[in-house]
Amino acid sequence: NDIEYIKSYYFNKLEIIRFSSSLGKYVGYTELGVKNAERFNKDLSNLAAMKAQKETYCKLNVDID
């Protein structure tokens, strides 16, 4: 339960947008990022795929580390 999957998008070393599995949605950190987060959060199939990454990527690799 302590595992969190985070996918961040950067431009010029500035974080624009992030998906966090603990929140279950995208969060924007700039004006462009906020607009894209709203758009990404409306796409339920994309959200489901990102939430599944915690199970498919993180939990399979946690025992390796």
mmJSON file of the N, C-alpha and C atoms, coordinates in Angstrom:
{"data_MODEL":{"atom_site":{
"group_PDB":["ATOM","ATOM","ATOM","ATOM","ATOM","ATOM","ATOM","ATOM","ATOM","ATOM","ATOM","ATOM","ATOM","ATOM","ATOM","ATOM","ATOM","ATOM","ATOM","ATOM","ATOM","ATOM","ATOM","ATOM","ATOM","ATOM","ATOM","ATOM","ATOM","ATOM","ATOM","ATOM","ATOM","ATOM","ATOM","ATOM","ATOM","ATOM","ATOM","ATOM","ATOM","ATOM","ATOM","ATOM","ATOM","ATOM","ATOM","ATOM","ATOM","ATOM","ATOM","ATOM","ATOM","ATOM","ATOM","ATOM","ATOM","ATOM","ATOM","ATOM","ATOM","ATOM","ATOM","ATOM","ATOM","ATOM","ATOM","ATOM","ATOM","ATOM","ATOM","ATOM","ATOM","ATOM","ATOM","ATOM","ATOM","ATOM","ATOM","ATOM","ATOM","ATOM","ATOM","ATOM","ATOM","ATOM","ATOM","ATOM","ATOM","ATOM","ATOM","ATOM","ATOM","ATOM","ATOM","ATOM","ATOM","ATOM","ATOM","ATOM","ATOM","ATOM","ATOM","ATOM","ATOM","ATOM","ATOM","ATOM","ATOM","ATOM","ATOM","ATOM","ATOM","ATOM","ATOM","ATOM","ATOM","ATOM","ATOM","ATOM","ATOM","ATOM","ATOM","ATOM","ATOM","ATOM","ATOM","ATOM","ATOM","ATOM","ATOM","ATOM","ATOM","ATOM","ATOM","ATOM","ATOM","ATOM","ATOM","ATOM","ATOM","ATOM","ATOM","ATOM","ATOM","ATOM","ATOM","ATOM","ATOM","ATOM","ATOM","ATOM","ATOM","ATOM","ATOM","ATOM","ATOM","ATOM","ATOM","ATOM","ATOM","ATOM","ATOM","ATOM","ATOM","ATOM","ATOM","ATOM","ATOM","ATOM","ATOM","ATOM","ATOM","ATOM","ATOM","ATOM","ATOM","ATOM","ATOM","ATOM","ATOM","ATOM","ATOM","ATOM","ATOM","ATOM","ATOM","ATOM","ATOM","ATOM","ATOM","ATOM","ATOM","ATOM","ATOM"],
"id":[1,2,3,4,5,6,7,8,9,10,11,12,13,14,15,16,17,18,19,20,21,22,23,24,25,26,27,28,29,30,31,32,33,34,35,36,37,38,39,40,41,42,43,44,45,46,47,48,49,50,51,52,53,54,55,56,57,58,59,60,61,62,63,64,65,66,67,68,69,70,71,72,73,74,75,76,77,78,79,80,81,82,83,84,85,86,87,88,89,90,91,92,93,94,95,96,97,98,99,100,101,102,103,104,105,106,107,108,109,110,111,112,113,114,115,116,117,118,119,120,121,122,123,124,125,126,127,128,129,130,131,132,133,134,135,136,137,138,139,140,141,142,143,144,145,146,147,148,149,150,151,152,153,154,155,156,157,158,159,160,161,162,163,164,165,166,167,168,169,170,171,172,173,174,175,176,177,178,179,180,181,182,183,184,185,186,187,188,189,190,191,192,193,194,195],
"type_symbol":["N","C","C","N","C","C","N","C","C","N","C","C","N","C","C","N","C","C","N","C","C","N","C","C","N","C","C","N","C","C","N","C","C","N","C","C","N","C","C","N","C","C","N","C","C","N","C","C","N","C","C","N","C","C","N","C","C","N","C","C","N","C","C","N","C","C","N","C","C","N","C","C","N","C","C","N","C","C","N","C","C","N","C","C","N","C","C","N","C","C","N","C","C","N","C","C","N","C","C","N","C","C","N","C","C","N","C","C","N","C","C","N","C","C","N","C","C","N","C","C","N","C","C","N","C","C","N","C","C","N","C","C","N","C","C","N","C","C","N","C","C","N","C","C","N","C","C","N","C","C","N","C","C","N","C","C","N","C","C","N","C","C","N","C","C","N","C","C","N","C","C","N","C","C","N","C","C","N","C","C","N","C","C","N","C","C","N","C","C","N","C","C","N","C","C"],
"label_atom_id":["N","CA","C","N","CA","C","N","CA","C","N","CA","C","N","CA","C","N","CA","C","N","CA","C","N","CA","C","N","CA","C","N","CA","C","N","CA","C","N","CA","C","N","CA","C","N","CA","C","N","CA","C","N","CA","C","N","CA","C","N","CA","C","N","CA","C","N","CA","C","N","CA","C","N","CA","C","N","CA","C","N","CA","C","N","CA","C","N","CA","C","N","CA","C","N","CA","C","N","CA","C","N","CA","C","N","CA","C","N","CA","C","N","CA","C","N","CA","C","N","CA","C","N","CA","C","N","CA","C","N","CA","C","N","CA","C","N","CA","C","N","CA","C","N","CA","C","N","CA","C","N","CA","C","N","CA","C","N","CA","C","N","CA","C","N","CA","C","N","CA","C","N","CA","C","N","CA","C","N","CA","C","N","CA","C","N","CA","C","N","CA","C","N","CA","C","N","CA","C","N","CA","C","N","CA","C","N","CA","C","N","CA","C","N","CA","C","N","CA","C","N","CA","C","N","CA","C"],
"label_alt_id":[null,null,null,null,null,null,null,null,null,null,null,null,null,null,null,null,null,null,null,null,null,null,null,null,null,null,null,null,null,null,null,null,null,null,null,null,null,null,null,null,null,null,null,null,null,null,null,null,null,null,null,null,null,null,null,null,null,null,null,null,null,null,null,null,null,null,null,null,null,null,null,null,null,null,null,null,null,null,null,null,null,null,null,null,null,null,null,null,null,null,null,null,null,null,null,null,null,null,null,null,null,null,null,null,null,null,null,null,null,null,null,null,null,null,null,null,null,null,null,null,null,null,null,null,null,null,null,null,null,null,null,null,null,null,null,null,null,null,null,null,null,null,null,null,null,null,null,null,null,null,null,null,null,null,null,null,null,null,null,null,null,null,null,null,null,null,null,null,null,null,null,null,null,null,null,null,null,null,null,null,null,null,null,null,null,null,null,null,null,null,null,null,null,null,null],
"label_comp_id":["ASN","ASN","ASN","ASP","ASP","ASP","ILE","ILE","ILE","GLU","GLU","GLU","TYR","TYR","TYR","ILE","ILE","ILE","LYS","LYS","LYS","SER","SER","SER","TYR","TYR","TYR","TYR","TYR","TYR","PHE","PHE","PHE","ASN","ASN","ASN","LYS","LYS","LYS","LEU","LEU","LEU","GLU","GLU","GLU","ILE","ILE","ILE","ILE","ILE","ILE","ARG","ARG","ARG","PHE","PHE","PHE","SER","SER","SER","SER","SER","SER","SER","SER","SER","LEU","LEU","LEU","GLY","GLY","GLY","LYS","LYS","LYS","TYR","TYR","TYR","VAL","VAL","VAL","GLY","GLY","GLY","TYR","TYR","TYR","THR","THR","THR","GLU","GLU","GLU","LEU","LEU","LEU","GLY","GLY","GLY","VAL","VAL","VAL","LYS","LYS","LYS","ASN","ASN","ASN","ALA","ALA","ALA","GLU","GLU","GLU","ARG","ARG","ARG","PHE","PHE","PHE","ASN","ASN","ASN","LYS","LYS","LYS","ASP","ASP","ASP","LEU","LEU","LEU","SER","SER","SER","ASN","ASN","ASN","LEU","LEU","LEU","ALA","ALA","ALA","ALA","ALA","ALA","MET","MET","MET","LYS","LYS","LYS","ALA","ALA","ALA","GLN","GLN","GLN","LYS","LYS","LYS","GLU","GLU","GLU","THR","THR","THR","TYR","TYR","TYR","CYS","CYS","CYS","LYS","LYS","LYS","LEU","LEU","LEU","ASN","ASN","ASN","VAL","VAL","VAL","ASP","ASP","ASP","ILE","ILE","ILE","ASP","ASP","ASP"],
"label_asym_id":["A","A","A","A","A","A","A","A","A","A","A","A","A","A","A","A","A","A","A","A","A","A","A","A","A","A","A","A","A","A","A","A","A","A","A","A","A","A","A","A","A","A","A","A","A","A","A","A","A","A","A","A","A","A","A","A","A","A","A","A","A","A","A","A","A","A","A","A","A","A","A","A","A","A","A","A","A","A","A","A","A","A","A","A","A","A","A","A","A","A","A","A","A","A","A","A","A","A","A","A","A","A","A","A","A","A","A","A","A","A","A","A","A","A","A","A","A","A","A","A","A","A","A","A","A","A","A","A","A","A","A","A","A","A","A","A","A","A","A","A","A","A","A","A","A","A","A","A","A","A","A","A","A","A","A","A","A","A","A","A","A","A","A","A","A","A","A","A","A","A","A","A","A","A","A","A","A","A","A","A","A","A","A","A","A","A","A","A","A","A","A","A","A","A","A"],
"label_entity_id":["1","1","1","1","1","1","1","1","1","1","1","1","1","1","1","1","1","1","1","1","1","1","1","1","1","1","1","1","1","1","1","1","1","1","1","1","1","1","1","1","1","1","1","1","1","1","1","1","1","1","1","1","1","1","1","1","1","1","1","1","1","1","1","1","1","1","1","1","1","1","1","1","1","1","1","1","1","1","1","1","1","1","1","1","1","1","1","1","1","1","1","1","1","1","1","1","1","1","1","1","1","1","1","1","1","1","1","1","1","1","1","1","1","1","1","1","1","1","1","1","1","1","1","1","1","1","1","1","1","1","1","1","1","1","1","1","1","1","1","1","1","1","1","1","1","1","1","1","1","1","1","1","1","1","1","1","1","1","1","1","1","1","1","1","1","1","1","1","1","1","1","1","1","1","1","1","1","1","1","1","1","1","1","1","1","1","1","1","1","1","1","1","1","1","1"],
"label_seq_id":[1,1,1,2,2,2,3,3,3,4,4,4,5,5,5,6,6,6,7,7,7,8,8,8,9,9,9,10,10,10,11,11,11,12,12,12,13,13,13,14,14,14,15,15,15,16,16,16,17,17,17,18,18,18,19,19,19,20,20,20,21,21,21,22,22,22,23,23,23,24,24,24,25,25,25,26,26,26,27,27,27,28,28,28,29,29,29,30,30,30,31,31,31,32,32,32,33,33,33,34,34,34,35,35,35,36,36,36,37,37,37,38,38,38,39,39,39,40,40,40,41,41,41,42,42,42,43,43,43,44,44,44,45,45,45,46,46,46,47,47,47,48,48,48,49,49,49,50,50,50,51,51,51,52,52,52,53,53,53,54,54,54,55,55,55,56,56,56,57,57,57,58,58,58,59,59,59,60,60,60,61,61,61,62,62,62,63,63,63,64,64,64,65,65,65],
"pdbx_PDB_ins_code":[null,null,null,null,null,null,null,null,null,null,null,null,null,null,null,null,null,null,null,null,null,null,null,null,null,null,null,null,null,null,null,null,null,null,null,null,null,null,null,null,null,null,null,null,null,null,null,null,null,null,null,null,null,null,null,null,null,null,null,null,null,null,null,null,null,null,null,null,null,null,null,null,null,null,null,null,null,null,null,null,null,null,null,null,null,null,null,null,null,null,null,null,null,null,null,null,null,null,null,null,null,null,null,null,null,null,null,null,null,null,null,null,null,null,null,null,null,null,null,null,null,null,null,null,null,null,null,null,null,null,null,null,null,null,null,null,null,null,null,null,null,null,null,null,null,null,null,null,null,null,null,null,null,null,null,null,null,null,null,null,null,null,null,null,null,null,null,null,null,null,null,null,null,null,null,null,null,null,null,null,null,null,null,null,null,null,null,null,null,null,null,null,null,null,null],
"Cartn_x":[0.805,0.0,0.846,2.126,3.008,3.614,3.256,3.81,2.99,3.689,3.009,3.656,2.836,3.311,3.142,4.24,4.206,4.807,4.117,4.627,4.572,5.737,5.837,6.265,5.802,6.178,6.864,8.034,8.843,9.077,9.263,9.692,10.649,11.851,12.885,13.113,13.222,13.495,12.378,11.211,10.07,8.982,8.545,7.484,6.173,5.551,4.323,3.095,3.181,2.022,2.513,1.701,2.076,0.842,1.01,-0.011,0.476,-0.378,-0.052,-1.087,-0.608,-1.551,-2.255,-1.656,-2.338,-3.518,-3.417,-4.544,-5.484,-4.924,-5.714,-6.079,-5.287,-5.574,-4.314,-4.424,-3.346,-3.482,-2.339,-2.3,-1.38,-1.841,-1.044,-0.344,0.876,1.662,1.925,1.551,1.648,0.296,0.143,-1.133,-1.441,-0.439,-0.616,-0.871,-0.16,-0.329,-1.71,-2.263,-3.61,-4.639,-4.498,-5.431,-5.339,-4.115,-3.948,-4.403,-4.195,-4.659,-6.176,-6.865,-8.328,-8.737,-8.037,-8.348,-8.041,-6.878,-6.491,-7.424,-7.867,-8.736,-10.137,-10.528,-11.822,-11.776,-10.574,-10.397,-10.319,-11.442,-11.508,-10.694,-10.563,-9.759,-8.277,-7.824,-6.434,-6.193,-7.11,-6.963,-6.898,-7.734,-7.724,-6.399,-5.863,-4.572,-3.442,-3.474,-2.431,-2.533,-3.74,-3.924,-3.433,-3.594,-3.148,-1.625,-0.926,0.537,1.12,0.456,0.923,0.984,-0.043,-0.09,0.895,0.93,1.723,3.202,3.554,4.954,5.555,4.944,5.533,5.54,4.411,4.322,5.141,5.34,6.174,7.652,8.047,9.464,9.869,8.935,9.288,10.147,9.916,10.705,12.132,12.34,13.672,14.573,14.007,14.796,14.866],
"Cartn_y":[-1.206,0.0,1.267,1.119,2.275,2.636,1.902,2.143,3.216,4.132,5.167,5.242,5.234,5.395,6.858,7.491,8.895,9.0,9.701,9.993,11.505,12.104,13.559,13.947,15.091,15.652,16.991,17.156,18.362,19.068,20.379,21.186,22.246,22.299,23.233,23.126,21.889,21.586,22.015,22.328,22.742,21.671,21.166,20.162,20.832,20.29,20.872,20.136,18.814,17.998,16.692,16.114,14.861,14.004,12.688,11.724,11.062,10.977,10.322,9.233,8.018,6.926,7.076,7.771,7.963,8.923,9.889,10.787,10.192,9.399,8.79,9.754,10.825,11.808,12.601,13.416,14.311,15.634,16.235,17.543,18.431,19.631,20.574,21.571,21.964,22.903,24.221,24.308,25.552,25.786,26.932,27.227,26.173,25.829,24.8,23.441,23.151,21.881,21.716,22.775,22.718,22.432,23.091,22.853,21.412,20.899,19.517,18.518,18.82,17.928,17.791,18.883,18.828,17.956,18.108,17.318,15.843,15.537,14.143,13.49,14.221,13.66,13.338,13.915,13.595,12.285,11.847,10.616,9.431,8.792,7.739,6.51,6.217,5.06,5.312,6.535,6.879,6.817,7.321,7.253,5.805,4.953,3.547,2.89,3.232,2.676,3.155,4.413,4.944,4.333,4.145,3.524,2.081,1.401,0.016,-0.093,0.977,0.952,0.636,1.036,0.728,-0.784,-1.471,-2.927,-3.61,-3.171,-3.883,-3.542,-2.347,-1.938,-1.96,-1.289,-1.12,-2.415,-3.073,-4.238,-5.41,-5.491,-6.555,-6.289,-5.041,-4.703,-4.39,-4.307,-3.939,-5.015,-6.27,-7.338,-7.377,-6.858,-6.828,-5.867,-4.727,-3.726,-4.051],
"Cartn_z":[0.0,0.0,0.0,0.297,0.358,-0.994,-2.016,-3.347,-4.051,-4.724,-5.504,-6.876,-7.901,-9.275,-9.652,-10.078,-10.494,-11.89,-12.756,-14.094,-14.273,-14.453,-14.572,-15.97,-16.412,-17.71,-17.464,-18.06,-17.863,-19.185,-19.11,-20.24,-19.702,-20.255,-19.784,-18.277,-17.789,-16.382,-15.434,-15.965,-15.161,-15.269,-14.115,-14.131,-14.521,-15.559,-16.095,-15.572,-15.594,-15.218,-14.613,-13.72,-13.059,-12.852,-13.088,-12.691,-11.418,-10.425,-9.165,-8.906,-8.667,-8.423,-7.075,-6.139,-4.854,-4.991,-5.895,-6.169,-7.212,-8.115,-9.177,-10.282,-10.423,-11.46,-11.788,-12.832,-13.229,-12.483,-12.183,-11.533,-12.356,-12.687,-13.455,-12.558,-12.943,-12.144,-12.866,-14.117,-14.874,-15.525,-16.162,-16.829,-17.891,-18.691,-19.712,-19.063,-17.979,-17.294,-16.686,-16.144,-15.564,-16.653,-17.798,-18.911,-19.401,-19.529,-19.982,-18.929,-17.658,-16.593,-16.641,-16.849,-16.966,-18.14,-19.257,-20.452,-20.224,-19.626,-19.365,-18.353,-17.362,-16.327,-16.851,-17.968,-18.577,-19.356,-19.73,-20.506,-19.535,-19.282,-18.273,-18.653,-19.937,-20.336,-20.065,-20.277,-19.978,-18.473,-17.675,-16.221,-15.736,-16.298,-15.911,-16.272,-17.426,-17.845,-16.938,-16.553,-15.682,-14.275,-13.791,-12.472,-12.492,-13.616,-13.743,-13.757,-14.082,-14.108,-12.735,-11.69,-10.336,-10.143,-10.601,-10.464,-11.404,-12.661,-13.661,-13.605,-13.216,-13.218,-11.817,-10.899,-9.567,-8.756,-8.66,-7.779,-8.291,-9.603,-10.137,-9.877,-9.798,-9.651,-8.219,-7.304,-5.928,-5.271,-5.584,-4.99,-5.536,-6.732,-7.325,-6.555,-6.165,-5.454,-3.99],
"occupancy":[1.0,1.0,1.0,1.0,1.0,1.0,1.0,1.0,1.0,1.0,1.0,1.0,1.0,1.0,1.0,1.0,1.0,1.0,1.0,1.0,1.0,1.0,1.0,1.0,1.0,1.0,1.0,1.0,1.0,1.0,1.0,1.0,1.0,1.0,1.0,1.0,1.0,1.0,1.0,1.0,1.0,1.0,1.0,1.0,1.0,1.0,1.0,1.0,1.0,1.0,1.0,1.0,1.0,1.0,1.0,1.0,1.0,1.0,1.0,1.0,1.0,1.0,1.0,1.0,1.0,1.0,1.0,1.0,1.0,1.0,1.0,1.0,1.0,1.0,1.0,1.0,1.0,1.0,1.0,1.0,1.0,1.0,1.0,1.0,1.0,1.0,1.0,1.0,1.0,1.0,1.0,1.0,1.0,1.0,1.0,1.0,1.0,1.0,1.0,1.0,1.0,1.0,1.0,1.0,1.0,1.0,1.0,1.0,1.0,1.0,1.0,1.0,1.0,1.0,1.0,1.0,1.0,1.0,1.0,1.0,1.0,1.0,1.0,1.0,1.0,1.0,1.0,1.0,1.0,1.0,1.0,1.0,1.0,1.0,1.0,1.0,1.0,1.0,1.0,1.0,1.0,1.0,1.0,1.0,1.0,1.0,1.0,1.0,1.0,1.0,1.0,1.0,1.0,1.0,1.0,1.0,1.0,1.0,1.0,1.0,1.0,1.0,1.0,1.0,1.0,1.0,1.0,1.0,1.0,1.0,1.0,1.0,1.0,1.0,1.0,1.0,1.0,1.0,1.0,1.0,1.0,1.0,1.0,1.0,1.0,1.0,1.0,1.0,1.0,1.0,1.0,1.0,1.0,1.0,1.0],
"B_iso_or_equiv":[0.0,0.0,0.0,0.0,0.0,0.0,0.0,0.0,0.0,0.0,0.0,0.0,0.0,0.0,0.0,0.0,0.0,0.0,0.0,0.0,0.0,0.0,0.0,0.0,0.0,0.0,0.0,0.0,0.0,0.0,0.0,0.0,0.0,0.0,0.0,0.0,0.0,0.0,0.0,0.0,0.0,0.0,0.0,0.0,0.0,0.0,0.0,0.0,0.0,0.0,0.0,0.0,0.0,0.0,0.0,0.0,0.0,0.0,0.0,0.0,0.0,0.0,0.0,0.0,0.0,0.0,0.0,0.0,0.0,0.0,0.0,0.0,0.0,0.0,0.0,0.0,0.0,0.0,0.0,0.0,0.0,0.0,0.0,0.0,0.0,0.0,0.0,0.0,0.0,0.0,0.0,0.0,0.0,0.0,0.0,0.0,0.0,0.0,0.0,0.0,0.0,0.0,0.0,0.0,0.0,0.0,0.0,0.0,0.0,0.0,0.0,0.0,0.0,0.0,0.0,0.0,0.0,0.0,0.0,0.0,0.0,0.0,0.0,0.0,0.0,0.0,0.0,0.0,0.0,0.0,0.0,0.0,0.0,0.0,0.0,0.0,0.0,0.0,0.0,0.0,0.0,0.0,0.0,0.0,0.0,0.0,0.0,0.0,0.0,0.0,0.0,0.0,0.0,0.0,0.0,0.0,0.0,0.0,0.0,0.0,0.0,0.0,0.0,0.0,0.0,0.0,0.0,0.0,0.0,0.0,0.0,0.0,0.0,0.0,0.0,0.0,0.0,0.0,0.0,0.0,0.0,0.0,0.0,0.0,0.0,0.0,0.0,0.0,0.0,0.0,0.0,0.0,0.0,0.0,0.0],
"pdbx_formal_charge":[null,null,null,null,null,null,null,null,null,null,null,null,null,null,null,null,null,null,null,null,null,null,null,null,null,null,null,null,null,null,null,null,null,null,null,null,null,null,null,null,null,null,null,null,null,null,null,null,null,null,null,null,null,null,null,null,null,null,null,null,null,null,null,null,null,null,null,null,null,null,null,null,null,null,null,null,null,null,null,null,null,null,null,null,null,null,null,null,null,null,null,null,null,null,null,null,null,null,null,null,null,null,null,null,null,null,null,null,null,null,null,null,null,null,null,null,null,null,null,null,null,null,null,null,null,null,null,null,null,null,null,null,null,null,null,null,null,null,null,null,null,null,null,null,null,null,null,null,null,null,null,null,null,null,null,null,null,null,null,null,null,null,null,null,null,null,null,null,null,null,null,null,null,null,null,null,null,null,null,null,null,null,null,null,null,null,null,null,null,null,null,null,null,null,null],
"auth_seq_id":[1,1,1,2,2,2,3,3,3,4,4,4,5,5,5,6,6,6,7,7,7,8,8,8,9,9,9,10,10,10,11,11,11,12,12,12,13,13,13,14,14,14,15,15,15,16,16,16,17,17,17,18,18,18,19,19,19,20,20,20,21,21,21,22,22,22,23,23,23,24,24,24,25,25,25,26,26,26,27,27,27,28,28,28,29,29,29,30,30,30,31,31,31,32,32,32,33,33,33,34,34,34,35,35,35,36,36,36,37,37,37,38,38,38,39,39,39,40,40,40,41,41,41,42,42,42,43,43,43,44,44,44,45,45,45,46,46,46,47,47,47,48,48,48,49,49,49,50,50,50,51,51,51,52,52,52,53,53,53,54,54,54,55,55,55,56,56,56,57,57,57,58,58,58,59,59,59,60,60,60,61,61,61,62,62,62,63,63,63,64,64,64,65,65,65],
"auth_comp_id":["ASN","ASN","ASN","ASP","ASP","ASP","ILE","ILE","ILE","GLU","GLU","GLU","TYR","TYR","TYR","ILE","ILE","ILE","LYS","LYS","LYS","SER","SER","SER","TYR","TYR","TYR","TYR","TYR","TYR","PHE","PHE","PHE","ASN","ASN","ASN","LYS","LYS","LYS","LEU","LEU","LEU","GLU","GLU","GLU","ILE","ILE","ILE","ILE","ILE","ILE","ARG","ARG","ARG","PHE","PHE","PHE","SER","SER","SER","SER","SER","SER","SER","SER","SER","LEU","LEU","LEU","GLY","GLY","GLY","LYS","LYS","LYS","TYR","TYR","TYR","VAL","VAL","VAL","GLY","GLY","GLY","TYR","TYR","TYR","THR","THR","THR","GLU","GLU","GLU","LEU","LEU","LEU","GLY","GLY","GLY","VAL","VAL","VAL","LYS","LYS","LYS","ASN","ASN","ASN","ALA","ALA","ALA","GLU","GLU","GLU","ARG","ARG","ARG","PHE","PHE","PHE","ASN","ASN","ASN","LYS","LYS","LYS","ASP","ASP","ASP","LEU","LEU","LEU","SER","SER","SER","ASN","ASN","ASN","LEU","LEU","LEU","ALA","ALA","ALA","ALA","ALA","ALA","MET","MET","MET","LYS","LYS","LYS","ALA","ALA","ALA","GLN","GLN","GLN","LYS","LYS","LYS","GLU","GLU","GLU","THR","THR","THR","TYR","TYR","TYR","CYS","CYS","CYS","LYS","LYS","LYS","LEU","LEU","LEU","ASN","ASN","ASN","VAL","VAL","VAL","ASP","ASP","ASP","ILE","ILE","ILE","ASP","ASP","ASP"],
"auth_asym_id":["A","A","A","A","A","A","A","A","A","A","A","A","A","A","A","A","A","A","A","A","A","A","A","A","A","A","A","A","A","A","A","A","A","A","A","A","A","A","A","A","A","A","A","A","A","A","A","A","A","A","A","A","A","A","A","A","A","A","A","A","A","A","A","A","A","A","A","A","A","A","A","A","A","A","A","A","A","A","A","A","A","A","A","A","A","A","A","A","A","A","A","A","A","A","A","A","A","A","A","A","A","A","A","A","A","A","A","A","A","A","A","A","A","A","A","A","A","A","A","A","A","A","A","A","A","A","A","A","A","A","A","A","A","A","A","A","A","A","A","A","A","A","A","A","A","A","A","A","A","A","A","A","A","A","A","A","A","A","A","A","A","A","A","A","A","A","A","A","A","A","A","A","A","A","A","A","A","A","A","A","A","A","A","A","A","A","A","A","A","A","A","A","A","A","A"],
"auth_atom_id":["N","CA","C","N","CA","C","N","CA","C","N","CA","C","N","CA","C","N","CA","C","N","CA","C","N","CA","C","N","CA","C","N","CA","C","N","CA","C","N","CA","C","N","CA","C","N","CA","C","N","CA","C","N","CA","C","N","CA","C","N","CA","C","N","CA","C","N","CA","C","N","CA","C","N","CA","C","N","CA","C","N","CA","C","N","CA","C","N","CA","C","N","CA","C","N","CA","C","N","CA","C","N","CA","C","N","CA","C","N","CA","C","N","CA","C","N","CA","C","N","CA","C","N","CA","C","N","CA","C","N","CA","C","N","CA","C","N","CA","C","N","CA","C","N","CA","C","N","CA","C","N","CA","C","N","CA","C","N","CA","C","N","CA","C","N","CA","C","N","CA","C","N","CA","C","N","CA","C","N","CA","C","N","CA","C","N","CA","C","N","CA","C","N","CA","C","N","CA","C","N","CA","C","N","CA","C","N","CA","C","N","CA","C","N","CA","C","N","CA","C","N","CA","C","N","CA","C"],
"pdbx_PDB_model_num":[1,1,1,1,1,1,1,1,1,1,1,1,1,1,1,1,1,1,1,1,1,1,1,1,1,1,1,1,1,1,1,1,1,1,1,1,1,1,1,1,1,1,1,1,1,1,1,1,1,1,1,1,1,1,1,1,1,1,1,1,1,1,1,1,1,1,1,1,1,1,1,1,1,1,1,1,1,1,1,1,1,1,1,1,1,1,1,1,1,1,1,1,1,1,1,1,1,1,1,1,1,1,1,1,1,1,1,1,1,1,1,1,1,1,1,1,1,1,1,1,1,1,1,1,1,1,1,1,1,1,1,1,1,1,1,1,1,1,1,1,1,1,1,1,1,1,1,1,1,1,1,1,1,1,1,1,1,1,1,1,1,1,1,1,1,1,1,1,1,1,1,1,1,1,1,1,1,1,1,1,1,1,1,1,1,1,1,1,1,1,1,1,1,1,1]
}}}
